[in-house]
């Protein structure tokens, strides 16, 4: 089946820049992944947590130079993260700054056209052969950094200096909602201002997604996260649902499912057919709901939602 290349501007994402001789050792003591593994050909997903192990922000890290790192995360959280990390710099040779004004973040997708779409010759993306083929791989395309963030359908982030446009020749422009929908299908969490410090790391499946290194040294929140991993059973985790809702769901919304479980929304995307697909943290286990397309619940009533499988295995 032919595939289409699409590009989209991800204006909601910004860039935090961390540089200095001590940047790796400093972030190693603050973030959940092993920053020492970061190199010029790979990116890392990491969580920044409070002492109770709750996620303040998720950061996608990439290396400009051994002592110069970029972190991609929602713009609305950058000032908070810079301020909170800055309290721990002390004598370390590290400078933290919101560098969003100097960069653009572009999404790139490769996926089959939707069912029923008119047949057409797929666009030829000029830089396709230069994109990293492996998950979390990084390559340079002219002045841009290309990071692979999803397997199938393939998705990449292009992080480009503001003065040098991203290499998207041959791609069809689409709206940012396409990226959001694909991220939800892939079970990828995001943390926004409305959900910052709402979830412990494992509730967002960060352990399954490779964002936690359990064999590294201490970092903020590490004791709680390690205890949940080695001694406890995580009862509430990120899961995926589809439902017809009376109003658009948004991160931070909470409610009750038809089987009596409480839930809190992590991310949600409205579909053109009127249904909403969303990621929510709720108790593990599911009960089949009434058919999607049934009566929309009244405000405050339990939500009849169809449970959807994630593309990865969540521990019981």
C-alpha positions as CSV (number, residue, x, y, z in Angstrom):
1,X,0.0,0.0,0.0
2,X,1.3,3.4,-0.8
3,X,2.1,5.8,2.0
4,X,1.8,9.6,2.3
5,X,4.3,12.0,3.7
6,X,2.8,14.7,5.8
7,X,4.3,17.7,7.7
8,X,2.9,19.8,10.4
9,X,4.0,22.7,12.6
10,X,4.1,21.7,16.3
11,X,3.9,25.2,17.7
12,X,2.8,24.0,21.1
13,X,6.2,22.4,21.6
14,X,9.2,24.5,22.6
15,X,12.9,24.0,23.3
16,X,14.7,24.1,26.6
17,X,18.5,24.4,26.2
18,X,20.9,23.1,28.8
19,X,24.6,23.6,28.4
20,X,27.8,23.7,30.3
21,X,30.6,21.4,31.4
22,X,28.5,19.7,34.1
23,X,25.2,19.4,32.1
24,X,25.2,15.6,31.9
25,X,26.0,15.0,35.6
26,X,23.5,17.7,36.6
27,X,20.6,16.3,34.6
28,X,21.6,12.7,35.6
29,X,20.6,13.7,39.1
30,X,17.3,15.3,38.1
31,X,15.7,13.2,35.3
32,X,14.5,9.6,35.2
33,X,16.5,8.3,32.2
34,X,20.2,7.6,32.0
35,X,21.5,10.8,30.5
36,X,25.0,9.3,30.1
37,X,23.6,7.2,27.3
38,X,22.7,10.3,25.2
39,X,24.8,10.6,22.1
40,X,24.8,12.3,18.7
41,X,22.8,9.5,17.0
42,X,20.1,8.9,19.7
43,X,17.5,10.7,21.7
44,X,16.0,9.9,25.1
45,X,12.6,10.3,26.6
46,X,12.8,11.2,30.3
47,X,10.6,12.4,33.1
48,X,11.2,15.2,35.5
49,X,9.5,14.4,38.8
50,X,8.8,16.0,42.1
51,X,10.0,14.2,45.3
52,X,6.7,12.2,45.4
53,X,7.5,10.7,42.0
54,X,4.8,12.6,40.2
55,X,5.7,13.8,36.7
56,X,6.2,17.5,36.3
57,X,7.1,17.3,32.6
58,X,8.2,14.8,29.9
59,X,11.3,15.8,28.0
60,X,12.6,14.5,24.7
61,X,16.4,15.0,24.9
62,X,18.8,15.4,22.0
63,X,22.4,16.3,21.9
64,X,23.9,19.2,20.0
65,X,27.3,18.6,21.5
66,X,28.5,16.6,24.5
67,X,28.0,19.7,26.7
68,X,25.0,21.2,24.9
69,X,21.6,19.5,25.0
70,X,18.1,20.4,23.8
71,X,14.9,19.2,25.5
72,X,11.6,19.3,23.6
73,X,8.5,19.7,25.7
74,X,5.3,21.7,25.8
75,X,6.0,25.5,25.7
76,X,3.6,26.1,28.6
77,X,5.9,24.1,30.9
78,X,9.3,25.3,30.0
79,X,9.4,28.3,32.3
80,X,8.3,26.1,35.2
81,X,10.9,23.4,34.5
82,X,13.7,26.0,34.1
83,X,12.8,27.6,37.4
84,X,12.6,24.4,39.3
85,X,15.7,22.9,37.8
86,X,17.5,26.2,38.4
87,X,17.1,25.8,42.1
88,X,19.5,22.8,42.1
89,X,22.2,24.2,39.8
90,X,24.2,25.7,42.7
91,X,27.9,25.6,41.8
92,X,27.4,23.3,38.8
93,X,28.6,24.7,35.4
94,X,25.2,24.6,33.8
95,X,23.0,27.2,32.1
96,X,19.3,26.6,31.5
97,X,17.2,28.7,29.2
98,X,14.0,28.7,27.2
99,X,15.4,28.7,23.7
100,X,12.1,28.2,21.9
101,X,12.4,31.5,20.0
102,X,15.5,30.2,18.2
103,X,14.0,26.9,17.0
104,X,11.0,25.5,15.1
105,X,9.6,22.0,15.9
106,X,8.0,20.2,12.9
107,X,6.2,16.9,12.9
108,X,6.7,14.5,10.0
109,X,4.5,11.4,9.4
110,X,4.4,8.5,7.0
111,X,1.2,6.7,6.9
112,X,-1.3,5.1,4.6
113,X,-4.1,7.3,3.3
114,X,-7.4,7.0,5.2
115,X,-10.0,4.4,4.0
116,X,-12.0,5.7,1.2
117,X,-9.5,8.4,0.2
118,X,-9.2,9.1,-3.5
119,X,-6.3,7.2,-5.1
120,X,-3.4,9.5,-5.9
121,X,0.3,9.2,-6.5
122,X,2.1,9.6,-3.2
123,X,4.3,12.6,-2.8
124,X,8.0,11.9,-2.9
125,X,9.7,13.3,0.2
126,X,13.1,14.5,-0.8
127,X,14.9,13.8,2.5
128,X,13.3,10.4,3.2
129,X,16.5,8.4,2.8
130,X,18.2,10.7,5.4
131,X,15.7,10.1,8.2
132,X,16.7,7.8,11.1
133,X,15.3,4.3,10.6
134,X,15.4,3.2,14.2
135,X,13.3,4.2,17.1
136,X,14.9,7.2,19.0
137,X,17.5,7.5,16.3
138,X,18.8,10.9,15.3
139,X,20.3,12.2,12.1
140,X,21.2,15.7,10.8
141,X,19.6,16.9,7.6
142,X,21.2,20.2,6.7
143,X,20.9,22.3,9.9
144,X,17.9,20.3,11.3
145,X,18.0,17.4,13.8
146,X,15.6,14.6,12.8
147,X,14.4,12.4,15.7
148,X,12.4,9.2,15.2
149,X,9.7,9.0,17.9
150,X,7.4,6.3,16.6
151,X,7.7,3.0,14.6
152,X,4.5,2.4,12.6
153,X,3.1,4.6,11.4
154,X,6.4,6.3,11.3
155,X,6.7,9.7,12.9
156,X,9.7,12.1,13.3
157,X,10.4,15.4,14.9
158,X,12.4,17.9,13.0
159,X,14.1,20.5,15.2
160,X,15.4,23.3,13.1
161,X,17.1,26.7,13.7
162,X,14.5,29.5,13.1
163,X,16.5,31.0,10.3
164,X,16.8,27.7,8.4
165,X,13.4,26.1,7.4
166,X,12.9,22.4,8.1
167,X,13.4,20.0,5.2
168,X,9.8,19.2,4.2
169,X,9.9,19.4,0.4
170,X,7.5,16.8,-1.0
171,X,5.3,16.6,2.1
172,X,1.7,17.5,2.3
173,X,0.9,20.0,5.1
174,X,-1.7,18.8,7.6
175,X,-3.0,20.1,11.0
176,X,-1.4,19.4,14.3
177,X,-4.5,17.3,15.3
178,X,-3.1,14.5,13.0
179,X,0.0,14.2,15.2
180,X,-2.1,14.2,18.4
181,X,-4.4,11.5,17.0
182,X,-1.4,9.3,16.0
183,X,0.2,9.8,19.4
184,X,-2.9,8.7,21.2
185,X,-3.2,5.6,19.0
186,X,0.5,4.8,19.9
187,X,-0.3,5.2,23.6
188,X,2.2,8.1,24.0
189,X,1.5,10.2,27.1
190,X,2.1,14.0,27.3
191,X,2.1,16.2,30.3
192,X,0.6,19.6,30.2
193,X,0.1,22.4,32.8
194,X,-3.3,20.9,33.6
195,X,-1.8,17.5,34.5
196,X,1.7,18.5,35.8
197,X,2.3,16.6,39.0
198,X,-0.9,14.6,38.7
199,X,0.6,11.2,37.9
200,X,3.3,9.0,39.2
201,X,5.7,7.9,36.5
202,X,4.3,4.3,36.1
203,X,0.8,5.6,35.8
204,X,1.9,7.1,32.4
205,X,3.6,3.8,31.4
206,X,7.0,5.5,31.4
207,X,8.6,2.3,32.5
208,X,7.2,0.5,29.5
209,X,8.1,3.3,27.1
210,X,11.8,3.3,28.1
211,X,11.8,6.7,29.9
212,X,13.0,5.3,33.3
213,X,16.5,3.8,34.0
214,X,16.2,1.6,37.1
215,X,19.9,0.9,37.2
216,X,21.2,4.5,37.4
217,X,21.9,6.6,40.5
218,X,19.5,8.7,42.5
219,X,17.4,11.4,40.9
220,X,14.4,13.5,42.2
221,X,11.5,11.1,42.8
222,X,13.6,8.0,42.4
223,X,12.7,6.4,45.7
224,X,9.0,6.4,45.1
225,X,9.4,5.3,41.4
226,X,11.7,2.4,42.4
227,X,9.5,1.3,45.2
228,X,6.5,1.0,42.9
229,X,8.7,-1.0,40.5
230,X,10.3,-3.4,42.9
231,X,7.9,-3.7,45.8
232,X,4.5,-2.6,44.7
233,X,1.9,-3.3,42.0
234,X,0.8,-0.3,40.0
235,X,-3.0,-0.4,40.0
236,X,-3.7,2.6,37.9
237,X,-2.2,3.0,34.5
238,X,-2.6,4.9,31.2
239,X,-5.2,3.2,28.9
240,X,-6.8,4.1,25.7
241,X,-10.6,4.6,25.1
242,X,-13.1,5.7,22.5
243,X,-16.4,7.2,23.2
244,X,-19.1,9.7,22.1
245,X,-18.9,12.5,24.6
246,X,-21.2,15.5,25.2
247,X,-18.3,17.9,25.1
248,X,-14.7,17.7,24.0
249,X,-12.5,16.0,26.6
250,X,-9.3,17.8,27.5
251,X,-6.2,16.9,29.7
252,X,-7.1,16.9,33.4
253,X,-10.8,16.2,32.9
254,X,-12.0,13.4,35.2
255,X,-15.1,11.3,35.5
256,X,-16.4,7.8,35.9
257,X,-16.5,5.0,33.4
258,X,-19.6,2.9,32.8
259,X,-18.1,0.0,34.9
260,X,-17.7,2.3,37.9
261,X,-13.9,3.1,37.6
262,X,-12.8,6.7,38.0
263,X,-10.5,8.1,35.3
264,X,-8.5,11.2,34.5
265,X,-7.7,12.3,31.0
266,X,-4.1,12.5,29.8
267,X,-4.8,13.5,26.2
268,X,-7.8,13.4,23.8
269,X,-8.5,13.9,20.1
270,X,-11.9,14.5,18.5
271,X,-12.6,12.6,15.4
272,X,-14.5,13.8,12.3
273,X,-17.2,11.1,12.9
274,X,-18.0,12.7,16.3
275,X,-16.2,10.1,18.4
276,X,-13.4,11.0,20.8
277,X,-10.3,8.9,21.3
278,X,-8.5,9.5,24.6
279,X,-5.8,8.3,26.9
280,X,-6.8,8.2,30.6
281,X,-5.3,6.9,33.8
282,X,-7.6,4.4,35.5
283,X,-7.6,1.1,37.3
284,X,-6.3,-1.8,35.3
285,X,-8.9,-4.2,33.8
286,X,-11.8,-3.4,31.6
287,X,-15.4,-4.3,31.0
288,X,-16.8,-4.2,27.4
289,X,-18.9,-1.1,27.0
290,X,-22.2,-0.8,25.1
291,X,-21.6,-0.2,21.4
292,X,-19.8,3.0,20.5
293,X,-22.3,5.4,18.9
294,X,-24.9,4.7,21.6
295,X,-26.5,7.4,23.6
296,X,-24.1,10.1,24.8
297,X,-24.1,10.3,28.6
298,X,-25.6,13.3,30.4
299,X,-23.1,15.7,32.0
300,X,-21.9,14.1,35.2
301,X,-23.2,10.6,34.3
302,X,-20.8,7.6,33.8
303,X,-19.1,7.6,30.5
304,X,-19.8,4.6,28.3
305,X,-16.4,4.2,26.6
306,X,-14.9,1.4,24.5
307,X,-11.6,0.1,25.7
308,X,-8.9,0.0,23.0
309,X,-5.7,-2.1,23.1
310,X,-2.4,-0.3,23.3
311,X,0.4,-1.2,20.8
312,X,2.6,-2.3,23.8
313,X,2.1,-4.6,26.8
314,X,1.2,-3.0,30.1
315,X,2.2,-5.1,33.1
316,X,-0.7,-6.6,35.1
